[in-house]
């Protein structure tokens, strides 16, 4: 059985003291339950946040990483740096990286291979724009992102990858894919994994939903058979709302 994962993507938010306070609140809320809990603060707060949750069950992850080990890459962060700060996970291919920063599948694939080689667990994000959904191209887009981002990834390596389906039209907009819409894409993603690898891999990979997840809709989303948790944005910035989502995942 797949263990639920609730991940908070704090994006470019919070000052250091605010981040530490939030981390402590999440640590207290995580408890010793049946849910894996992850927080992904901005790079400059990783060390402080890791210290704040070190006595809890909360894992820490990066919001991105570069594929080179070191060198003249101004502004980038390496896998070794993330590992050195206690990171276990790293988010890759988030829609804001794809659509705002302009990252392509080839670059995301390079980062994913670097993360796996370093022992980090990638959270690979995929998702369609509103016009792509309205034109019936959701799975065409998502499959293309999966194929490009997972190029050269073996079945054994795939066991360390988490997939997050994040419809771009539902991120930060207040709109949320209905449980039926989300479940349909998650089920199709699992079928895609079975075709690409095998059924054992497909059954083992955790697929998260992301896109305006909040306490009011978390339980209904988590009840879907192929939704294994959530990648949470705005609602992860307050300990009480994030705690409610954790509770919904463990119900």
C-alpha positions in Angstrom: 0.0 0.0 0.0 1.3 3.4 -0.9 2.0 5.7 2.1 0.5 9.2 1.7 2.8 12.1 1.3 1.8 15.7 2.0 4.4 18.2 0.8 4.4 21.9 1.4 5.9 24.0 -1.4 6.6 27.4 0.3 7.8 28.9 -3.0 9.3 32.4 -2.6 7.6 33.3 0.7 8.5 34.0 4.3 11.3 35.6 6.2 13.6 33.4 8.2 11.8 33.8 11.6 8.5 33.1 9.9 9.9 30.1 8.2 11.2 28.7 11.5 7.9 29.3 13.3 6.0 27.6 10.5 8.4 24.6 10.5 8.0 24.1 14.2 4.2 24.2 13.8 4.3 21.6 11.1 6.6 19.5 13.1 4.2 19.5 16.0 1.3 18.7 13.6 3.1 15.8 11.9 3.2 13.6 15.0 3.9 10.0 14.4 1.0 9.3 12.1 0.6 7.3 8.9 1.5 10.2 6.6 4.8 11.3 5.3 5.2 15.1 5.7 7.6 17.3 3.7 8.4 21.0 3.7 10.2 22.7 0.9 11.3 26.2 1.9 13.3 28.7 -0.2 17.0 27.8 -0.5 18.1 30.5 1.9 16.0 29.1 4.7 16.8 25.4 4.3 19.4 25.2 7.1 17.2 27.0 9.6 14.1 25.0 8.7 16.0 21.7 8.9 17.2 22.6 12.4 13.6 23.5 13.4 12.2 20.1 12.3 15.2 17.9 13.2 13.4 16.4 16.2 10.2 15.7 14.3 9.1 13.3 11.5 9.1 16.1 9.0 11.4 15.8 5.9 12.9 18.8 4.1 13.3 19.2 0.4 14.6 21.7 -2.2 12.3 23.6 -4.6 14.8 22.9 -7.5 18.4 21.9 -8.2 20.9 22.2 -11.0 22.3 19.1 -12.7 26.0 20.0 -12.5 27.9 19.0 -9.4 29.7 22.3 -9.0 31.4 25.1 -10.9 30.7 28.5 -12.5 26.9 28.4 -12.5 25.9 31.7 -10.8 22.7 31.5 -8.7 22.4 27.7 -9.0 22.3 25.0 -6.2 23.8 21.5 -6.5 22.6 18.2 -5.3 25.6 18.0 -2.9 24.5 21.3 -1.3 21.0 20.1 -0.8 22.2 16.8 0.7 24.6 18.7 3.0 21.7 20.7 4.4 19.7 17.5 5.2 17.4 17.5 2.1 15.7 14.2 1.2 13.5 15.4 -1.7 13.6 17.9 -4.5 10.8 19.4 -6.6 11.5 19.3 -10.3 9.5 20.6 -13.3 7.0 22.7 -11.3 4.7 24.6 -13.6 6.2 27.9 -12.5 9.7 26.6 -13.5 8.3 25.4 -16.8 6.0 28.3 -17.8 7.5 31.3 -16.0 11.3 30.4 -16.0 11.1 28.5 -19.3 12.5 25.1 -18.3 12.1 22.3 -20.9 11.8 18.6 -20.5 15.4 18.0 -21.4 16.7 20.2 -18.6 14.3 18.7 -16.1 15.5 15.2 -17.2 19.1 16.2 -16.6 18.2 17.5 -13.1 16.2 14.4 -12.3 19.1 12.1 -13.2 21.4 14.2 -11.1 19.0 14.1 -8.1 18.7 10.3 -8.4 22.5 9.9 -8.6 22.9 11.9 -5.4 20.3 9.9 -3.5 17.6 12.6 -3.6 14.0 11.7 -4.2 12.6 13.8 -7.1 9.0 15.1 -7.1 8.4 15.4 -10.8 5.6 17.8 -11.6 3.4 17.6 -14.7 0.3 19.4 -15.8 -1.6 21.2 -18.5 -2.6 24.8 -19.2 -6.2 25.8 -19.2 -6.4 26.1 -23.0 -4.8 22.6 -23.3 -7.5 21.1 -21.0 -10.3 22.9 -22.9 -9.0 21.6 -26.2 -8.9 18.0 -24.8 -5.1 17.7 -24.8 -4.6 17.1 -21.1 -3.1 13.6 -21.4 -1.2 14.4 -24.6 0.5 17.2 -22.7 1.1 15.2 -19.6 2.4 12.2 -21.4 4.8 14.3 -23.4 6.1 15.8 -20.1 6.5 12.4 -18.6 8.2 10.9 -21.6 10.7 13.8 -21.8 11.4 14.2 -18.1 11.8 10.4 -17.5 14.0 9.7 -20.5 16.6 7.1 -19.4 15.1 6.5 -16.0 15.0 2.7 -15.2 12.3 0.8 -13.4 14.5 0.6 -10.3 15.1 4.3 -10.3 11.4 5.0 -10.8 10.8 3.5 -7.4 12.5 6.6 -5.9 10.4 9.1 -8.0 7.2 10.8 -6.8 4.9 12.3 -9.5 2.8 15.3 -8.9 -0.1 16.2 -11.2 -0.6 19.9 -11.1 -3.1 21.4 -13.6 -1.6 24.8 -14.2 -5.1 26.4 -14.3 -5.6 25.4 -10.7 -2.4 26.7 -9.2 -2.9 29.8 -7.1 -6.2 30.6 -8.8 -8.6 29.2 -6.2 -9.8 26.8 -8.9 -9.4 23.1 -8.2 -9.8 20.1 -10.4 -12.8 18.2 -9.2 -12.0 14.9 -7.5 -13.3 13.2 -10.6 -11.1 15.2 -12.9 -8.0 14.7 -10.7 -8.7 10.9 -10.3 -9.1 10.5 -14.0 -5.6 12.0 -14.8 -4.0 10.1 -11.9 -5.4 6.8 -13.1 -4.2 7.6 -16.6 -0.7 8.4 -15.2 -0.6 5.1 -13.4 -1.6 3.3 -16.7 1.1 5.2 -18.4 3.7 4.1 -15.9 2.5 0.5 -16.3 2.9 0.7 -20.0 6.3 2.4 -19.8 7.7 0.1 -17.0 5.4 -2.5 -15.5 2.4 -2.9 -13.2 4.6 -3.3 -10.1 6.2 0.1 -10.8 2.9 1.7 -11.5 1.4 0.3 -8.3 4.3 1.6 -6.2 4.8 5.1 -7.4 3.1 7.8 -5.4 1.2 10.3 -7.4 0.3 13.6 -5.7 -2.3 16.2 -6.6 -1.4 19.9 -6.5 -3.5 22.9 -7.3 -5.3 25.0 -4.7 -5.4 22.1 -2.2 -6.9 23.3 1.1 -8.6 21.8 4.2 -12.0 22.2 2.6 -11.3 19.9 -0.4 -8.4 17.7 0.9 -10.5 14.8 2.3 -12.5 14.4 -0.9 -9.4 14.5 -3.1 -7.5 12.1 -0.8 -10.4 9.6 -0.9 -9.7 9.0 -4.6 -7.9 5.6 -5.1 -5.0 6.9 -7.2 -4.3 10.1 -5.3 -1.6 9.4 -2.8 -1.2 12.9 -1.2 -0.8 16.5 -2.2 1.8 19.1 -3.2 0.4 22.1 -1.3 1.1 25.8 -2.0 -0.7 28.6 -0.3 -2.3 26.4 2.3 1.1 25.1 3.4 2.1 28.6 4.6 -0.1 28.3 7.7 0.5 25.5 10.2 -3.2 25.0 11.0 -4.3 24.6 7.4 -1.4 22.4 6.5 -2.1 20.3 9.6 -5.7 19.8 8.5 -4.6 18.5 5.1 -2.2 16.1 6.8 -5.1 14.9 9.0 -7.3 14.4 5.9 -4.6 12.3 4.2 -4.4 10.0 7.3 -8.1 9.6 7.7 
